[in-house]
């Protein structure tokens, strides 16, 4: 009972923190579109390049494919949360700048409903906005400075269900409520103090997004199986309100408008291969059709996005008495193109990751540690290049809650 109260307290505390706090990023490219998109992944998937669509485990939460929820044991309760710290390295020609950052990443729980039916609830980020940069222009003796800054992003709270209608097959869905505010501010000043112009653009959005998933599992031997996963998210219309504030000196003017915004339809295919309780291999491919989604009342303003991810996990010997033989050793990588269309220039993204799964001795809970490196490389070599070094601590509580105690 004491453990249950502690977990519930952590759930409320961390859930409130994620819902109210702005998740951190420093990318100047987050000024465009909906900001920097996130690809949330939990536990092992994080260290395996983010590949999760074909992963099916009864001791981990996997919202990347809601069909995975039905694998949970009928007596188990799972809770998962993570924090991330990062160092961003930004290069433009010979100039280089580093910025540290960090945030609460996600929180989720998963529990059984009945045999072959599972459910999950959680909150995680969808997009991040956070930047500040500027330039100075000199005209004769007049010097004017323009500063650009932004903050905010979208979060999504989800409720998911999965059912296994027959052996080897599972289907599931996530019902997501997406919400958030994005602020963009431009300030123009000059050294004489003759004028000061402030432009603030706010985008308030909310909407309901539905994810569908399926997994098919086939045994290939006594201790070997393969899982094929499919996911689909229809195009989603957002309910939005745009607020534009322009202040010149002490005079301010506010304009409200409602343009049309949509989130892209997304398709995913993945596979997971488990061998002898030692090796686990996963690979994903996903496609987001952004050029068909409305952004500021227009289509074809964003690029379609492809992403490929894969990874491997190795566990030396689960039957050994030595602790280090129970540690999960993981590595992976991914490659994708950015969905932003900035002056018709392509932006490529790459990432590699390594990690450990450290099991608790007295319970089935686990601490997952992931180190990853990612790079954002624009086609125009004169633009800012971004590199990130991240450390993620991901704690998965695995507790027996749903069983009756026998008293002799």
N, C-alpha and C positions, 0 to 999 in steps of 0.2 A: 504493500500500500504506500509505503514511503517513497519508493521509486516512482510510482504512478504520479503522486503529487508533484514530485520534482520535475518530471517530464512535462506535465501539463503546465506548470509554471514557466518552464523554458519555452514551451510552444507559444504561450500568450505573449511573453516578453519579446521574443525574437520576431514573432509575427507582427507585432505592433511596430517594432523598429524598422522592419523592411517596408511596411506600408506607409510609414510617415517620413522616412529618410530618403534623400536622393542618393542613388547608387553612384559611385565615383567613377569618372573617366576623365582623361585629359586630352583626348584626341581632337585636333582642330577640324577633322573631317566630320565630327559629330554635329557640326553646324548645319549639315545638309540632311535632307530627308527626315526620317524619324530618329536620327542619331545612329549610334553604333549598336547594331543588332547583337543580341546574345544568343548563344547556343547552350542552354543549361544542360549539364550532365552530372549525374551523381556517382559517388563511389568509384568503382573500378572503371567505369566508362570515361571518367575525367582523365585518368592516367593513360587510357587506351585511345587517345586521339579524339575522344568524344563519340566513338562508335557505340550505339546503344539500341538501335531499332530491332536488331535480332538477338539482343541479350535478354535472357529469361532466368532470373534467380529468385529463390524464395527468401533470401536474406538481404535484399537490396530493393530500394524504391527506384523505379525507372519510368518517369513521366514522359520520356521521349517516345515510348510506345505504350499507351494505356492498356493494351492487351496483356501486358506483363503482370498486372495486378492479381490475376486469378491464380497465380502460382503460390501465393502466400499460404503458409500452414495455418490450419484452423485454430491453433492456440497461440499464434504469434502476433505481437504488436511491434511495428517498426516506426522509428522516428529518425529523421535525417536533417542535419543542418550543417552549413559550411560557412567559413570566412575566408576571404582572399586578400592577400597583400601583394602589391605589384610595384615594379620599378619601370617607368616608361622612359625610353630613350628616343628623342626626337632630333632628327638630323636634316639640315637644309644647307647644302653646299658645305662650307667649312665650319658652319655653326652647329653646335650640338648642345642639347639641354636634357637634363634628367629630372624626372618628377616622381616622387613616391606617392602611393595611393593605397587605399584599402576599403573594404566594405563587407557587410554581411551579404552572403551570396544567395542563399535560399533556405527554406524550411519546409518540411513536408512530413506527413504521417501516412501510414498504410495499415489496414486492418482487414481481417476476414469478415464476411457477412454470413456465408454458409459454405459448405464444401464446393469448391470450384468457382466461387464467387468472391471477389475482393474489391476493396475500395481504397481510394487515396484522396487526401486533401492537402493542398500546399499553396505557397505563394513564392513566386520567383520573378526575376526581371525579364522584360522583353526587349527594351532598348535603353540606351544610356546617352545622355547629353552632358558634356562638361568641357569647356574650353575657355581660353582667354588669350588673345593676341592683339596686335595693333600695328600701326605704321605712322610715320611722321612725314609730312610734306612741307618743304620750305619754298615760299614764293616771295622773292626779294627779302624783306625783313620780317615777313609774316610767317610764323610757324604754326601749322595746325596738326593736331594729333587725333587719330581715330582709333578707338578701342572697341574690340568685338568680344563679347562674352556670352556664355550660355550655360544653362543648367537644367536638370530635370530628366525626364524619360518616362517610359511606360512600364508598369508592372502588371502581372497577371496572377489572379487567384483562381485556382482550379479545384474542381470536384470530379473525380474520375471513378469509373466502374468497369469491371471486366468479368466475363463469364466464360467458362469452358463448357460448351454444349456437347462436346464429344472428345474422346481421348485424342490428344495431340493437337487440338485446335482451340484457340482462345480469341475472343473478340472483345474490344473495349472502346471506351470513349472518355475524353476529357471535356468537361463543360467549363470554359474559361471566362472570367470577367476581367476585361482589360481596362485599365484606367491610368491616368497620369496627366501631367502638365509639362510642357516644354517652353522655356523662356529664352528668347534671344534679345540681347541688348546691344545697341550701337551708340557710342558717345563720341561726339565730335567737339573738340575745344581748340582754342588758339591761345597763343602766349599773351596776346594783348588783352584778353578777357572780354573782347568785343562781342563774342557770341558763344553760346554753348547749346548744342542740339542733342537731345536724347530720344532715341527711337527704341521702343520696347514692343516686341511681338510675342504674344502668348498663344499657345495652342492647347486648349483643354479638350481631352478626348476620353471617350469611354465606349465600350462595345462588348458584345458577346461573341466569342470565338469557340468553335467546336473542332476537336481533333478526333479522328477515328484511327483505330489500329487493329491489326490482326497478326497472330503468330501461329505458325505451324511447326510442331516439333516431331522429329523422327529419330528413333533409336537406331544406331548403327552397330551396336554391340553391347556387351555387358556394361561397360563403363564409358560409352561414347555416344554422343547424340548431336544432332544439328537442328538449329532453329532458324526458320526463315520469317522475317518480319516485314510488314507493309504498313505505311501510315499515309493518311490523307487529311489535309485541312482545307476546307473550301475558302474561297475568297471572302473576306469579312469587311462589312461596311462599318465605319466608325461614326459615332455621334459626336460632332465636334463644334467648338465655338472658338473663333479667332478674335483676339483682342489686340488692337494696335494703339499704342499710346505715343504721341509725339509732343515733346516739350521743348520749346524754344525760349530760353530765359525763364521767365516766371509764368509763361502762357503755355497751357497744356490742352491737347485735344485728344479725345478718345473715340475710336471707331470700332464697332463690332460687326462681325460678318460670320457667315456659315458656309464654308466651301465643302466640297465632297472629298473624303479621304477613305482609302481602303487598304487592307492588308492583303498581301499576295496569297494566292492558292499555293499549297505546298504538298509535294509528293516525296515519299521516302521509301527506300528499299534497303534491307539489311540482312545480314546472316551472322549467326554465332555458332561456333563449333567447340564442343567440350570433349576433352580427351583424358580418360583415366584419372579424373580429379586432379590432374596436374597442369594440363595446358588448356587455355581458353583463348580462342581467336575470334575476333569480331571485325566486321567491315560494313560500312554504310555508304550509300549514295543518296543525295537529296537534291531537289530542284524546287526553286521558288519563282513563280511567274510574276515578277514585279512589273514588267512592262504592260501588263493588262490591268494593273491596279490604279485607281484614281489617286492622284496626289495633287492637292490644290486645284481640283476640278479638271485635271488633265491626265491622260495616259501617256505612255512612252516617255516619261520623265525619269524613270528608274530602270535599272538593268536587271534582267533575269539573273538569278544566282544559282550556281552549281557548287556543291560541296562533296568531297570524298574524304572519308576518314577510316582509319583502321588501327588495330592494336592487338597486343598479345599479353597474356597473364600467365605466370608460371608459379606453381606452389610445389615446393620440393617433396614433402611427404606429410600428408594429414594424419597418418597413423603413427608418426614418430612421437617420442616423448620430449624431444627438444623443441623449444619455442621457435627458434629461427627456421625450423622446417615447416612451420605453419604460416610463415609470413608470405603474403602475395607480392610477387615482383612483377611490375607492369611497365610497358612502354608503348608508344603509339605516335601517330602523326595525322595531319590533315592538310588539305589544300582547297582553296575556294577563290571565287572572285567576289569583290564587293558589289553590293546592290546599288551603290550610289553612282549616278551619272553626272559627273562634274566636268563640264566643257568637253564632253564626249571622250574623256580619258578613262582608260581601264585602270582599276586598282586590284592587285592580286594580294592574297593573304596566304601565309604558310604558318604551320605550327608543328612543334614536336613536344612530347611530354614523357616523363618518367615518374614512377610513383611506387609507393608501398602500401599494402594493406596490413595493418598491425592488429591482430585479434586480441581481445581481452581474455585473460586467463580464466576468470571466474564466470563469464557470461559469453553469449554469442555475439556481443556487440563488437564493433570494429572502428578503429581510427584509420582513415585513409589520408595519406599525404601525397600531394602531387606537385611536382616542379614542371613548369612548362615555359617554353619560349615561343613567341609568335612574332611575325613580321608582316607589316603592311607596306607594300611596294607599289607606288603609283607608276603608270606608264611614262609620265613626264618626269624625267630625272631631276628637274629643277624643283619639283614639289617636295613637301616634307615627307620623309620616310619615318615610319614608326616601328619600334621594337619594344617588346614587353617581356620582362622576366617576372613570373608569378609563382607564388607559393600558396597553395590551398589546403586548408585543414578541414576535413569532412568527417563528422562523427555520426555513425549509424548506431542507434540504440536498438537492440534486438531483445525483446523481453517476452516471457511467457505470461500472458494476461488472461487468456480465455480458457481456463480449465478449472475444474472443481477439485478442491483439496480433500483428501481422505483423512479422516481422523480415526485412529485405532482406539 
